[in-house]
């Protein structure tokens, strides 16, 4: 037990979410509990992980989660481990919510030079009808940026995905490759705009000015009488800019959505409810969201990607290949994560802020703000 790497999870504590401040001490080695000297509260070492308040052996839970992530049927896990199906689904839901927090903390809160992003949506059959899962991917690093689940394939779904991409994007030249759905063009144009203040004396709201270095391309596929035709359109941006970004992100090739289609195939392989012809239907939208973030986090942080490996020279002995995950290629981490590292990662809460009040703050409150606030 190392208290220097642990933060206080108490939301009422001024020292919450901060490590290495000397306020955390070991309270009980036997019970695996820590003590925060600021709020004088004790908490379990498993607080903030999927193993919190679980009586089952963590190794068993971890093994079940890994099998679920890589497409093992729940019925097979129930038979192999002699578990109740509701227990397995509860573990999957726990792991999905945990991975969603990890993804939002490490990926969605980052500012990245995206260069080229491809987006697509998957049609999912559930017991309550059809749902749509829209997802986005960085081409150069193969990093999965996230997804949105909705019962309708409309502008609100695509706009939510576009807003996710916008929050992670630096103001750099960017190529957005999508299919023929018109909502993509509208959503990305709405997302990649900035407020431009009006001149002095003018009334009204600020003008919204589109980013100048944004290129949008579409790949429209149509099948008529058994013949597939592919039309590639440049909706926004110049041809030279599109070719430059394609060369920088994928080396060569033409306008395509092949990279997002490949990760769609990965999700279909690992989530049985996404298979086109299947009898394993999802029951709720929450199940789809949990499974999506579970597979996406393992894909980003734990799985090596063959196309991301680097050739390392070893002097007279030739060379060897250095394997990388999408998170390593994107600079979010420096090593491949294990399943245990992902499932036990603790997302720190937002830092404490002094309460807003009228009048002059007390001396004790000023000291707390100076020591623990942002």
C-alpha positions in Angstrom: 0.0 0.0 0.0 1.5 3.3 -1.2 -0.4 6.3 0.2 1.6 8.7 -2.1 -0.3 7.4 -5.2 -3.8 7.6 -3.5 -6.1 10.6 -3.4 -9.1 11.2 -1.2 -12.4 10.3 -2.9 -14.6 12.3 -0.5 -16.4 15.0 -2.5 -16.7 17.2 0.6 -12.9 17.1 1.3 -10.8 20.1 0.2 -8.0 17.7 -0.7 -10.1 15.4 -3.0 -8.4 14.1 -6.1 -4.9 15.3 -5.2 -2.0 12.9 -4.8 1.4 13.3 -3.2 0.3 16.0 -0.7 1.0 13.9 2.4 -2.6 13.9 3.6 -3.2 10.2 3.0 -2.0 7.6 5.5 -2.5 3.8 5.9 -5.4 3.2 8.3 -5.4 -0.6 8.2 -3.2 -3.0 6.3 -5.4 -6.0 7.0 -8.6 -4.3 5.8 -6.8 -2.3 3.0 -8.1 1.1 4.1 -6.6 4.6 4.0 -7.2 7.7 6.1 -7.3 11.3 4.9 -6.1 13.6 7.6 -7.9 16.6 6.1 -11.5 15.3 6.3 -10.6 12.5 8.8 -12.5 10.0 6.8 -11.3 6.4 6.0 -11.9 4.7 2.6 -11.2 1.4 1.0 -8.3 0.8 -1.3 -10.8 -0.5 -3.9 -12.8 2.7 -3.9 -13.2 4.0 -7.4 -12.6 0.6 -9.1 -15.0 -2.0 -10.3 -14.1 -4.3 -7.4 -15.5 -1.9 -4.7 -17.9 -3.9 -2.4 -17.6 -7.0 -4.5 -17.2 -10.3 -2.5 -16.0 -12.3 -5.4 -12.3 -12.9 -6.0 -11.0 -10.0 -8.2 -9.2 -12.4 -10.4 -12.4 -14.2 -11.2 -14.2 -10.9 -12.0 -11.3 -9.7 -14.1 -11.2 -13.0 -16.1 -15.0 -12.7 -16.8 -14.7 -9.1 -17.9 -11.8 -9.9 -20.3 -13.8 -12.8 -21.8 -16.9 -10.5 -22.3 -14.7 -7.9 -23.9 -13.4 -10.2 -26.5 -16.7 -11.7 -27.5 -17.3 -14.7 -25.3 -21.0 -15.5 -24.9 -22.5 -14.8 -21.5 -24.0 -18.3 -21.4 -20.6 -19.9 -21.8 -19.2 -17.8 -18.9 -22.2 -18.8 -16.7 -21.5 -22.5 -17.4 -17.7 -22.3 -17.0 -17.7 -20.2 -13.8 -21.0 -21.5 -12.3 -22.3 -17.9 -12.0 -25.7 -16.3 -12.2 -26.4 -14.5 -15.5 -27.6 -11.4 -13.6 -24.3 -11.3 -11.8 -22.3 -11.4 -15.0 -24.4 -8.7 -16.6 -24.0 -6.6 -13.4 -20.2 -6.9 -13.7 -20.3 -6.0 -17.3 -22.3 -2.9 -16.5 -19.9 -1.9 -13.7 -16.9 -2.3 -16.0 -18.6 -0.4 -18.8 -19.3 2.6 -16.5 -15.8 2.5 -15.2 -14.3 2.4 -18.7 -16.6 5.3 -19.7 -15.1 7.4 -16.9 -11.6 6.4 -17.9 -12.2 7.3 -21.5 -13.8 10.7 -20.6 -10.9 11.5 -18.3 -8.0 10.5 -20.5 -9.3 10.8 -24.1 -12.2 13.2 -24.2 -10.5 15.7 -22.0 -7.3 15.8 -24.1 -6.4 18.3 -26.9 -5.1 16.4 -29.9 -3.9 17.2 -33.4 -6.5 15.0 -35.1 -5.4 15.6 -38.8 -7.9 13.1 -40.2 -11.1 11.8 -38.5 -13.4 9.2 -39.9 -17.0 8.7 -38.6 -19.7 6.1 -39.2 -22.7 4.6 -37.6 -23.8 1.0 -36.9 -27.4 -0.2 -36.9 -28.1 -2.3 -33.8 -31.1 -4.5 -33.3 -32.5 -4.6 -29.7 -35.5 -6.1 -28.0 -37.1 -2.7 -28.0 -36.4 -1.8 -31.6 -33.5 -0.5 -33.6 -30.8 1.7 -32.1 -27.9 3.5 -33.8 -24.3 3.7 -32.6 -22.2 6.5 -34.1 -18.5 6.4 -33.6 -15.3 8.3 -34.7 -11.7 7.4 -35.1 -8.3 9.2 -35.7 -6.7 7.7 -38.8 -3.0 8.4 -37.9 -3.1 6.8 -34.5 -6.2 4.6 -34.9 -7.4 6.1 -31.6 -11.1 5.5 -30.9 -12.6 8.9 -30.0 -15.9 7.6 -28.6 -19.4 7.0 -29.6 -23.0 8.0 -29.1 -26.1 5.7 -28.9 -29.6 6.9 -29.9 -32.8 5.2 -31.0 -32.9 7.5 -34.1 -30.5 8.2 -36.9 -31.0 11.9 -37.0 -29.1 15.2 -36.7 -29.1 15.0 -32.9 -27.2 11.8 -32.9 -24.6 13.0 -35.4 -24.3 16.4 -33.7 -23.5 14.8 -30.4 -20.7 12.9 -32.0 -19.4 16.0 -33.8 -19.4 17.9 -30.6 -17.2 15.2 -29.0 -14.7 15.4 -31.8 -14.8 19.2 -31.6 -13.9 19.2 -27.9 -10.8 17.1 -28.5 -9.6 19.0 -31.6 -6.8 21.5 -31.7 -7.1 24.4 -34.1 -5.1 22.6 -36.8 -5.9 21.5 -40.4 -8.4 18.7 -40.2 -9.9 16.2 -42.7 -13.3 14.7 -41.8 -14.3 11.6 -43.8 -17.9 10.4 -43.6 -20.4 8.5 -45.7 -23.3 9.9 -47.7 -25.5 10.9 -44.7 -26.3 14.6 -45.1 -26.5 15.1 -41.3 -22.7 14.7 -41.1 -22.0 17.8 -43.1 -24.5 19.9 -41.2 -23.3 18.6 -37.8 -19.6 19.1 -38.5 -20.1 22.6 -39.9 -22.1 23.5 -36.8 -19.5 22.1 -34.5 -16.3 23.5 -36.0 -17.2 27.2 -35.6 -16.0 29.9 -33.2 -17.5 33.0 -31.9 -16.4 36.2 -33.6 -17.2 39.4 -31.6 -19.1 42.1 -33.3 -17.6 45.5 -33.9 -18.1 48.2 -31.4 -21.6 49.7 -31.5 -23.2 46.7 -33.3 -26.0 45.0 -31.5 -26.9 41.3 -31.4 -25.2 38.1 -30.7 -21.6 37.2 -31.7 -21.1 35.9 -35.2 -20.2 32.2 -35.7 -17.2 31.9 -38.1 -16.3 28.5 -39.5 -12.8 27.2 -39.2 -10.9 27.8 -42.4 -8.7 24.7 -42.3 -11.5 22.1 -42.1 -12.1 19.8 -45.1 -15.1 17.5 -45.3 -15.3 14.6 -47.8 -17.9 12.0 -48.4 -17.8 8.4 -49.7 -21.2 7.6 -51.2 -21.7 3.9 -52.0 -24.7 2.8 -54.1 -25.6 -0.7 -55.3 -27.9 -1.1 -58.3 -28.6 -4.4 -60.1 -25.7 -6.1 -58.3 -23.2 -3.4 -59.3 -21.5 -1.3 -56.6 -20.6 2.3 -57.5 -18.5 4.5 -55.2 -18.6 8.3 -55.5 -16.0 10.4 -53.6 -17.0 14.0 -53.0 -15.2 17.0 -51.5 -17.9 18.9 -49.8 -15.6 21.5 -48.1 -12.0 22.4 -48.6 -9.6 22.2 -51.5 -8.3 19.2 -53.4 -4.7 20.0 -52.5 -5.5 20.2 -48.8 -7.3 16.9 -48.9 -4.4 15.2 -50.6 -1.9 16.7 -48.2 -3.8 15.4 -45.1 -4.3 12.0 -46.7 -0.6 11.7 -47.3 0.2 12.8 -43.8 -2.1 10.4 -42.0 -2.3 7.3 -44.2 0.7 7.7 -46.5 -1.1 7.0 -49.7 -4.5 6.2 -51.1 -7.7 8.0 -52.0 -10.6 9.4 -50.1 -12.1 6.5 -48.0 -13.8 5.5 -44.8 -11.9 2.1 -44.6 -10.4 2.8 -41.2 -13.7 3.4 -39.3 -15.2 0.4 -41.1 -12.4 -1.8 -39.8 -13.0 -0.7 -36.2 -16.7 -1.3 -36.8 -15.8 -4.8 -37.7 -13.8 -5.1 -34.5 -16.8 -4.0 -32.5 -19.1 -6.4 -34.3 -16.7 -9.2 -33.6 -16.6 -8.5 -29.8 -20.2 -7.4 -29.2 -22.6 -10.1 -30.3 -25.5 -7.7 -30.4 -23.9 -5.7 -33.3 -23.7 -8.7 -35.6 -25.9 -8.2 -38.6 -27.8 -11.6 -38.4 -27.9 -12.5 -34.7 -30.4 -13.7 -32.1 -28.4 -12.1 -29.3 -30.3 -8.8 -29.0 -29.4 -6.1 -26.5 -32.1 -5.3 -23.9 -31.4 -1.7 -23.1 -29.4 1.2 -24.5 -27.4 1.2 -21.3 -26.1 -2.3 -22.2 -24.9 -1.0 -25.6 -23.2 2.0 -24.0 -21.4 -0.1 -21.4 -20.3 -2.6 -24.0 -19.1 0.1 -26.4 -16.9 1.8 -23.8 -15.6 -1.5 -22.5 -14.5 -2.7 -26.0 -13.3 0.8 -26.9 -11.0 1.2 -23.8 -9.4 -2.2 -24.3 -8.9 -1.4 -28.0 -7.2 2.0 -27.1 -5.1 1.1 -24.1 -4.5 -2.7 -24.1 -4.5 -4.0 -27.7 -1.5 -3.7 -30.0 -2.2 -2.5 -33.5 -0.2 -4.1 -36.2 -0.1 -0.9 -38.4 1.3 1.2 -35.5 4.4 -0.8 -34.8 7.8 1.0 -35.2 11.0 -0.4 -36.7 13.8 -0.1 -34.2 17.4 -0.5 -35.3 19.5 -2.8 -33.0 23.0 -2.0 -34.5 24.7 -5.0 -36.1 21.9 -7.3 -35.1 19.4 -5.8 -37.6 16.2 -4.5 -36.2 13.1 -5.4 -34.2 9.6 -4.2 -34.1 8.2 -2.1 -31.2 4.5 -2.8 -30.7 2.2 0.1 -29.8 -1.4 0.6 -28.8 -3.5 3.5 -30.2 -3.1 5.3 -26.8 0.7 5.1 -27.0 0.7 6.4 -30.6 -1.5 9.3 -29.5 0.8 10.2 -26.6 -1.8 9.4 -23.9 0.3 6.8 -22.2 3.9 5.4 -22.4 3.2 1.7 -22.1 0.5 -0.9 -22.9 -2.0 -1.3 -20.1 -3.0 -4.6 -18.7 -6.6 -5.5 -17.9 -5.9 -5.1 -14.2 -4.4 -1.6 -14.8 -7.5 -0.5 -16.8 -10.1 -1.9 -14.4 -8.3 -0.5 -11.3 -7.5 2.9 -12.7 -9.0 5.6 -10.4 -10.5 8.6 -12.1 -9.8 11.6 -9.8 -12.8 13.9 -9.0 -12.7 17.6 -9.9 -10.7 19.7 -7.5 -12.4 21.4 -4.6 -13.5 25.0 -5.1 -14.4 27.4 -2.2 -18.1 27.8 -1.8 -19.6 31.0 -3.2 -20.9 33.3 -0.4 -21.7 36.9 0.3 -19.4 39.0 2.3 -15.8 38.6 3.3 -14.6 34.9 3.5 -13.2 33.7 6.8 -9.5 33.2 7.4 -9.8 29.4 7.6 -11.6 29.4 4.2 -8.9 31.5 2.7 -6.2 29.1 4.0 -8.0 26.1 2.6 -8.4 27.8 -0.8 -4.7 28.7 -0.9 -3.7 25.2 0.0 -6.1 23.0 -1.8 -8.1 24.9 -4.5 -7.0 25.2 -8.1 
